[in-house]
Structure formats: C-alpha cells, structure tokens
C-alpha cells in the first residue's frame, strides 16, 4: 500500500457518529432489544392501529430476477403516477418519475448533476446529511435563517435575503425537507404554494425532500399539489417507502421531476446504479394501491400525531422547551439549565438511550460554540406506545 492514501478520508454522517459513540459506550447497537433509539429516524415496521397489514413476503417470478429497467419498473412507475395524480391533483406521466435505492440516492444524483456554477440555498437547521453532501461535492451555498429568532420557520423573505448574499451566477437552488427533519416544522397550504411558486420561477430550482409526507397533522402535504406544470420547472420532489409505508429495509425511493431531468437520471442509472431490485419495486407498487395507501396515510398521521402530542406534554413537563412543528416523528427542543446535548447523551448512554445533538443539524457546523449546543432531536418514530413511561423516566432522571 502506498504511504499516501488513495481515498480521501470522510467522517461518518452525524447520525452515525452518535451510533458509533453509543456502541463504544454501551457495547450494543442502538435499535437492538433493550435500547432506546431516540437518535434514529425510522418508523415502526409493525401494523399501526387501523392501519394496513405490513407485507411479510414478496411474490415474484424468475423473470423478475433479470436486470430491472433503469428508471423503474412499469408497475411502480404507474402506481406512483396514479398516487400523486389522485391525491394531489398532479399531472404526471411515468416519464416524470425515476426510481432509486432510497430517497438519499435520488437527492445525491440530483445534486451531482446540478451545474456546479449554481449555488445552493439551505436552511440553517436541516437534515444532517445535506451538509455532508454539500461538503463532499465542494458546493457553494448560502444559509437561510432558521433559528430561535424565527422559531425555525423561515419565510420567502428569508430565502430572498440569503440569496442576495451570494455573488456570481444569478441562479439559485434550494434543498429543503418538508416536513423538516429535525424540527417537524411543515410548510403547508397557501404558505407552501408561495414557497413552490418562488422556487418554480425561471432561474430557480429546488429539491423538496418529502420523506415524512404522511406524518403531517391533520393530513399529508406535498409540493406537487402546487406545481402547475413540472415540465416547466426545475423542481424535484423526492420520496421513499422508508417512512410513510413503514418499510425502510426495502430501500426504494423516487424522484419526481420534468421529463428532461428524468431522462438524465435514466442515463445515469445505465452506468451508475443499474436500477433498483425488482422484488422491492413490486412490493412497494402493491403498497401504493389506492385503498391501501389511503388507509396508510390516515393511520400513520393519526398514530404519530397522537404520539407527538403525548411526548410534547411529557418533554415540556420535564423542562425541555419545544419548538416542534406539526409534522415528522421528532421533537426539537432546548434542554434546561444550560445542559449541552453531548453531555445529555453521556448520561443517556448509561441507560442504553441516545438523542441526536442539535449541533449535527447546524448547517454552519459551529459545534458547541454555536446556538445549537443545547438543542436535541428526540425521535419517537420507533417507539411502541407502551414504552412511554419508561422513556420519560429515563429522560427526567438524566435531566
């Protein structure tokens, strides 16, 4: 081996930084029986009250083991088309859809092929892997104010102010999770229409990461409800079976975009991905059938809305100041008494529990010197309701 490394070193994404620290401290993996995985973003993979059954097997033929089509099999593409057209009044054809091995690969591909001259816009408090992707790709970006001063709820004026701070190319490209991970803040209704209109105009483009689409109360939301003609925009809507369909292990996601942009993904898949496992696609297509997915949307929203309200009461009573929105399955809040999130995790590790420190959601990455030092993202996504009392006992004792 050469004395000079051939590969450039890259640290693990923030969530995995916590997982590895947890393993070192506890000797077990977060998510194993007996642990409290409040740092992780996965849903229950069991049937919810009034929800549809969760698949326990996949049926396929020998021909389904051949190479899949580059941008997705017809069954899944048609199911996705019908889903978005039926629930959001979108006007999509299957040529507006590409299938990826999860949502993040779709985001990665979109960012990879974006003209390098175009600067990104990203909110100050956002999904931790966005920062890793921007750093890996050495991209210019401006940070949009999303902090305590605006209660982590930026408006179009905040986007415009950040945009004005960038010199050079006058084009702009937003990357945004909605509902937001980590805050749960969700832009919906007329506010979402305003944001979509702003980023649909010429010279603007956006990724709307809708991984938590089903988890908004009182009902799911999507930017596609307000995109008049996606073929006339550079808007990309990303989703996956991971959260709302409760099947993270199927590793199936999708991107909705203009036909010309989807053609680029088709070309990319031909050499860079080779398509997505067809059995997984067939399973997800079945889960998107109208009656089943309508049942899932209602059950997921109701169950996790109740969990959100219950944990809000408990965490607030414990002294945590919450800024959480009405989406996702996270609580975003500030610890009391100047307690830092990393110190809080040190205490939680002794109980085989952990949260995600807010510093890992800071797109400035200011660490413990920054304003996110005492903020935490608490995930109730994988929590069975009967664990509530035990969870709150641990949190209260560690505070």
PLY file of the C-alpha trace (Angstrom):
ply
format ascii 1.0
element vertex 399
property float x
property float y
property float z
element edge 398
property int vertex1
property int vertex2
end_header
0.00 0.00 0.00
1.21 3.49 -0.83
2.30 5.78 2.01
-0.10 8.34 0.54
-3.81 7.46 0.79
-5.60 6.75 -2.46
-9.02 7.54 -0.98
-9.88 10.84 0.63
-10.94 10.30 4.23
-14.54 11.14 5.04
-16.10 11.11 8.50
-19.41 9.31 9.06
-22.64 11.26 8.73
-23.74 12.87 12.00
-26.35 10.30 12.98
-23.80 7.51 12.60
-21.36 9.47 14.71
-23.88 9.07 17.54
-24.50 5.40 16.71
-20.78 4.59 16.84
-20.32 6.53 20.11
-23.29 4.68 21.55
-21.79 1.33 20.55
-18.46 2.22 22.17
-20.16 3.31 25.39
-22.81 0.61 25.71
-21.36 -2.38 23.85
-24.52 -2.83 21.82
-26.08 -1.38 18.68
-28.75 1.25 19.00
-32.02 -0.35 17.96
-31.21 -3.72 19.50
-33.64 -5.07 22.12
-33.27 -3.20 25.38
-32.06 0.03 23.78
-33.90 3.33 23.36
-33.09 4.57 19.83
-34.28 8.16 20.14
-31.46 9.29 17.85
-32.65 7.25 14.89
-35.12 8.15 12.19
-37.06 5.01 11.44
-40.74 4.20 11.95
-42.36 1.18 13.47
-42.44 -1.65 10.94
-45.46 -3.28 12.56
-49.14 -2.71 11.83
-50.49 0.53 13.31
-53.99 0.89 14.81
-56.47 0.97 11.90
-53.54 0.69 9.51
-52.97 -1.80 6.71
-51.06 -5.01 7.29
-47.32 -4.86 6.68
-46.01 -7.23 3.97
-44.27 -10.32 5.31
-43.36 -11.82 1.94
-42.81 -10.80 -1.68
-44.07 -12.86 -4.61
-42.15 -12.72 -7.88
-41.37 -14.79 -10.94
-37.99 -15.97 -12.27
-38.21 -13.26 -14.95
-38.34 -10.65 -12.16
-34.75 -11.57 -11.30
-33.48 -10.07 -14.54
-32.00 -6.59 -14.67
-34.70 -4.00 -13.87
-35.40 -1.03 -16.17
-33.01 1.84 -15.50
-35.51 4.31 -14.04
-38.01 1.87 -12.57
-40.37 -0.94 -13.49
-43.75 -0.09 -15.06
-45.73 -1.38 -12.06
-44.11 1.02 -9.60
-43.95 3.96 -12.00
-47.66 3.62 -12.77
-48.53 3.26 -9.09
-46.56 6.41 -8.24
-48.12 8.34 -11.11
-51.62 7.37 -10.01
-50.81 8.15 -6.37
-49.61 11.71 -6.97
-52.24 12.46 -9.57
-55.02 11.04 -7.41
-54.14 12.57 -4.04
-52.58 15.89 -5.08
-54.05 16.67 -8.47
-50.65 16.47 -10.12
-50.44 16.00 -13.89
-47.68 13.42 -14.14
-46.85 10.72 -16.61
-44.49 7.86 -15.87
-41.84 9.87 -17.74
-41.83 12.28 -14.79
-40.63 9.59 -12.38
-37.37 7.81 -11.60
-36.84 5.09 -9.01
-33.78 4.99 -6.74
-32.49 2.74 -3.97
-33.96 5.04 -1.32
-34.54 8.77 -1.09
-30.95 9.82 -0.40
-29.55 8.30 -3.63
-32.12 10.38 -5.52
-31.00 13.51 -3.69
-27.35 12.60 -4.30
-27.95 12.15 -8.04
-29.81 15.45 -8.33
-27.07 17.36 -6.54
-24.35 15.57 -8.53
-25.70 16.64 -11.90
-26.59 20.20 -10.95
-24.49 22.78 -12.83
-21.51 23.46 -10.49
-21.92 27.21 -11.01
-25.33 27.21 -9.31
-25.17 27.94 -5.56
-27.35 26.02 -3.11
-29.70 27.52 -0.58
-30.17 25.60 2.65
-31.93 26.42 5.88
-29.78 26.87 8.96
-31.37 23.94 10.81
-31.73 20.96 8.48
-31.27 17.25 7.86
-27.69 16.42 8.76
-26.64 14.52 5.54
-27.29 17.64 3.43
-24.20 19.21 4.99
-22.13 16.11 4.23
-23.28 16.09 0.59
-22.50 19.78 0.09
-19.05 19.30 1.61
-18.34 16.16 -0.41
-19.30 17.91 -3.65
-17.47 21.11 -2.66
-20.56 23.19 -3.42
-21.15 26.85 -2.71
-24.16 27.50 -0.54
-25.93 30.23 1.39
-27.61 29.55 4.71
-31.19 30.72 5.24
-32.03 31.89 8.76
-33.81 29.10 10.65
-33.23 29.54 14.35
-34.81 30.62 17.57
-35.41 34.17 16.27
-37.94 32.93 13.71
-38.82 29.78 15.67
-37.17 27.69 12.94
-39.86 28.78 10.46
-38.20 30.70 7.61
-40.33 32.54 5.08
-39.76 33.56 1.48
-38.25 36.83 2.68
-35.55 34.83 4.48
-34.76 32.96 1.25
-34.50 36.25 -0.64
-32.17 37.74 1.98
-29.82 34.74 1.83
-29.96 34.75 -1.97
-28.86 38.37 -2.08
-25.71 37.47 -0.13
-24.32 35.33 -2.98
-22.32 36.85 -5.83
-21.80 35.43 -9.30
-24.34 33.19 -11.00
-27.84 34.57 -10.54
-29.46 31.12 -10.47
-30.41 29.57 -7.13
-31.24 26.02 -6.00
-32.93 25.13 -2.72
-32.71 21.85 -0.83
-35.41 21.53 1.81
-37.02 18.77 3.88
-40.76 19.25 4.34
-41.86 18.25 6.98
-38.49 19.36 8.26
-36.08 16.89 9.76
-35.17 17.68 12.59
-37.77 20.28 13.65
-41.02 18.81 12.33
-41.91 22.28 11.04
-44.09 21.82 7.95
-44.91 24.36 5.26
-48.45 23.68 4.07
-51.47 25.29 2.41
-51.03 28.76 0.96
-47.59 29.07 2.58
-46.41 26.01 0.67
-47.90 27.38 -2.54
-45.93 30.60 -2.02
-42.69 28.67 -1.50
-43.32 26.40 -4.51
-44.14 29.39 -6.73
-40.97 31.15 -5.62
-38.74 28.18 -6.44
-40.57 27.35 -9.67
-39.80 30.64 -11.39
-37.11 30.83 -14.11
-33.60 30.74 -12.67
-34.76 28.92 -9.56
-34.94 25.22 -8.73
-35.44 23.08 -5.67
-35.36 19.66 -4.08
-38.37 19.13 -1.83
-37.48 16.14 0.32
-40.83 14.69 1.37
-39.69 11.64 3.30
-42.15 12.49 6.11
-45.09 13.30 3.83
-47.57 11.06 5.71
-46.57 12.38 9.14
-48.12 15.83 8.95
-51.20 16.58 11.04
-54.03 16.79 10.16
-53.22 15.41 6.69
-50.23 14.70 4.39
-48.81 17.52 2.27
-46.80 17.63 -0.95
-45.30 20.37 -3.08
-46.82 18.57 -6.07
-50.23 19.93 -5.07
-48.97 23.37 -6.15
-46.71 22.61 -9.13
-48.79 23.58 -12.17
-46.57 22.04 -14.86
-43.49 20.27 -13.58
-42.04 20.09 -17.10
-41.71 23.89 -16.99
-39.73 23.87 -13.72
-36.53 22.61 -12.15
-38.41 21.33 -9.12
-37.51 17.85 -7.84
-39.80 16.12 -5.33
-38.16 13.21 -3.51
-39.95 10.49 -1.58
-39.46 6.93 -0.41
-41.18 3.88 1.02
-38.98 4.26 4.10
-41.19 6.30 6.42
-44.86 6.50 5.42
-45.04 2.98 4.04
-43.05 1.74 7.07
-40.56 -0.27 5.01
-37.06 1.24 5.36
-35.44 -2.11 4.55
-36.88 -2.20 1.02
-34.56 0.69 0.08
-36.92 2.08 -2.54
-37.30 5.78 -3.28
-38.24 8.05 -6.16
-37.75 11.45 -7.71
-40.50 13.39 -9.49
-39.20 15.95 -11.98
-39.51 17.24 -15.53
-39.23 14.71 -18.34
-35.91 16.20 -19.47
-34.41 15.85 -15.99
-35.73 12.30 -15.59
-34.01 11.40 -18.86
-30.72 12.42 -17.25
-31.44 10.05 -14.34
-32.20 7.27 -16.82
-28.81 7.83 -18.44
-27.13 7.96 -15.03
-28.71 4.71 -13.90
-27.45 2.99 -17.03
-23.86 3.32 -15.80
-24.02 4.40 -12.14
-26.77 2.39 -10.48
-28.20 -0.31 -12.73
-31.73 0.06 -11.42
-33.39 -0.97 -8.16
-34.19 -4.54 -7.06
-37.37 -5.53 -8.86
-38.87 -7.55 -5.96
-38.69 -4.43 -3.78
-40.34 -2.38 -6.51
-43.18 -4.90 -6.88
-43.80 -4.86 -3.13
-43.90 -1.05 -2.98
-46.21 -0.89 -6.02
-48.71 -3.11 -4.19
-48.48 -0.91 -1.10
-49.37 2.16 -3.18
-52.67 0.80 -4.44
-55.42 3.36 -3.79
-57.36 1.76 -0.93
-54.28 0.56 0.93
-52.31 3.78 0.67
-55.34 5.82 1.70
-55.61 3.65 4.81
-51.88 4.06 5.49
-52.00 7.86 5.15
-54.80 8.07 7.71
-53.34 5.56 10.17
-49.79 6.96 10.11
-50.98 10.54 10.54
-53.32 9.66 13.41
-50.96 7.38 15.32
-47.90 9.62 15.09
-49.96 12.76 15.70
-51.09 11.24 19.00
-47.52 10.23 19.85
-46.28 13.73 19.02
-48.85 15.32 21.36
-48.18 12.84 24.18
-44.40 13.31 24.10
-44.82 17.08 23.76
-46.64 17.14 27.08
-44.06 14.90 28.77
-40.97 16.64 27.43
-42.35 20.08 28.24
-43.19 18.96 31.79
-39.60 17.72 32.12
-38.36 21.23 31.34
-37.45 20.94 27.64
-38.52 24.00 25.63
-40.06 22.71 22.41
-40.08 24.39 19.00
-41.57 21.38 17.19
-43.85 21.76 14.19
-46.81 19.59 13.22
-45.01 17.03 11.07
-42.48 14.21 11.24
-41.85 11.99 14.24
-39.30 14.16 16.03
-39.38 16.70 18.81
-36.98 19.62 18.52
-36.24 21.37 21.76
-33.77 23.07 24.06
-32.52 21.39 27.20
-32.96 23.25 30.50
-30.32 24.75 32.76
-27.60 25.20 30.15
-27.18 21.43 29.76
-25.46 20.60 26.48
-26.77 17.86 24.20
-23.49 15.93 24.20
-23.38 15.84 27.99
-27.02 14.76 27.97
-26.09 11.87 25.68
-23.27 10.84 28.02
-25.88 10.45 30.74
-28.35 8.70 28.44
-25.77 6.17 27.24
-25.74 4.67 30.75
-29.42 3.81 30.20
-28.81 2.50 26.65
-30.51 5.57 25.23
-29.44 8.47 22.99
-30.74 11.55 21.21
-29.30 13.42 18.21
-27.39 16.55 19.32
-28.67 19.70 17.66
-25.13 20.67 16.62
-25.31 17.96 13.93
-28.29 19.74 12.37
-26.50 23.10 12.23
-25.62 23.85 8.61
-22.89 26.23 9.83
-21.40 23.36 11.90
-20.43 25.68 14.74
-20.28 22.85 17.28
-20.73 23.52 20.98
-19.76 27.16 20.45
-22.90 27.71 18.39
-26.56 28.24 19.27
-27.49 24.58 18.67
-25.39 23.33 21.61
-28.32 22.67 23.93
-30.86 21.62 21.29
-31.84 18.00 20.75
-33.75 15.98 18.18
-35.77 13.36 20.01
-37.21 10.60 17.79
-40.40 8.85 18.82
-40.59 7.11 15.43
-39.54 3.61 16.58
-41.24 3.85 19.99
-44.07 1.50 20.94
-46.73 3.40 22.92
-46.28 1.18 25.98
-42.64 2.35 26.35
-43.68 5.95 27.05
-43.47 5.85 30.86
-40.06 4.17 30.83
-38.76 6.63 28.23
-39.90 9.65 30.19
-38.46 8.23 33.42
-35.02 7.93 31.78
-35.21 11.44 30.31
-36.31 13.01 33.59
-33.60 11.24 35.58
-30.89 12.33 33.13
-32.05 15.96 33.24
0 1
1 2
2 3
3 4
4 5
5 6
6 7
7 8
8 9
9 10
10 11
11 12
12 13
13 14
14 15
15 16
16 17
17 18
18 19
19 20
20 21
21 22
22 23
23 24
24 25
25 26
26 27
27 28
28 29
29 30
30 31
31 32
32 33
33 34
34 35
35 36
36 37
37 38
38 39
39 40
40 41
41 42
42 43
43 44
44 45
45 46
46 47
47 48
48 49
49 50
50 51
51 52
52 53
53 54
54 55
55 56
56 57
57 58
58 59
59 60
60 61
61 62
62 63
63 64
64 65
65 66
66 67
67 68
68 69
69 70
70 71
71 72
72 73
73 74
74 75
75 76
76 77
77 78
78 79
79 80
80 81
81 82
82 83
83 84
84 85
85 86
86 87
87 88
88 89
89 90
90 91
91 92
92 93
93 94
94 95
95 96
96 97
97 98
98 99
99 100
100 101
101 102
102 103
103 104
104 105
105 106
106 107
107 108
108 109
109 110
110 111
111 112
112 113
113 114
114 115
115 116
116 117
117 118
118 119
119 120
120 121
121 122
122 123
123 124
124 125
125 126
126 127
127 128
128 129
129 130
130 131
131 132
132 133
133 134
134 135
135 136
136 137
137 138
138 139
139 140
140 141
141 142
142 143
143 144
144 145
145 146
146 147
147 148
148 149
149 150
150 151
151 152
152 153
153 154
154 155
155 156
156 157
157 158
158 159
159 160
160 161
161 162
162 163
163 164
164 165
165 166
166 167
167 168
168 169
169 170
170 171
171 172
172 173
173 174
174 175
175 176
176 177
177 178
178 179
179 180
180 181
181 182
182 183
183 184
184 185
185 186
186 187
187 188
188 189
189 190
190 191
191 192
192 193
193 194
194 195
195 196
196 197
197 198
198 199
199 200
200 201
201 202
202 203
203 204
204 205
205 206
206 207
207 208
208 209
209 210
210 211
211 212
212 213
213 214
214 215
215 216
216 217
217 218
218 219
219 220
220 221
221 222
222 223
223 224
224 225
225 226
226 227
227 228
228 229
229 230
230 231
231 232
232 233
233 234
234 235
235 236
236 237
237 238
238 239
239 240
240 241
241 242
242 243
243 244
244 245
245 246
246 247
247 248
248 249
249 250
250 251
251 252
252 253
253 254
254 255
255 256
256 257
257 258
258 259
259 260
260 261
261 262
262 263
263 264
264 265
265 266
266 267
267 268
268 269
269 270
270 271
271 272
272 273
273 274
274 275
275 276
276 277
277 278
278 279
279 280
280 281
281 282
282 283
283 284
284 285
285 286
286 287
287 288
288 289
289 290
290 291
291 292
292 293
293 294
294 295
295 296
296 297
297 298
298 299
299 300
300 301
301 302
302 303
303 304
304 305
305 306
306 307
307 308
308 309
309 310
310 311
311 312
312 313
313 314
314 315
315 316
316 317
317 318
318 319
319 320
320 321
321 322
322 323
323 324
324 325
325 326
326 327
327 328
328 329
329 330
330 331
331 332
332 333
333 334
334 335
335 336
336 337
337 338
338 339
339 340
340 341
341 342
342 343
343 344
344 345
345 346
346 347
347 348
348 349
349 350
350 351
351 352
352 353
353 354
354 355
355 356
356 357
357 358
358 359
359 360
360 361
361 362
362 363
363 364
364 365
365 366
366 367
367 368
368 369
369 370
370 371
371 372
372 373
373 374
374 375
375 376
376 377
377 378
378 379
379 380
380 381
381 382
382 383
383 384
384 385
385 386
386 387
387 388
388 389
389 390
390 391
391 392
392 393
393 394
394 395
395 396
396 397
397 398
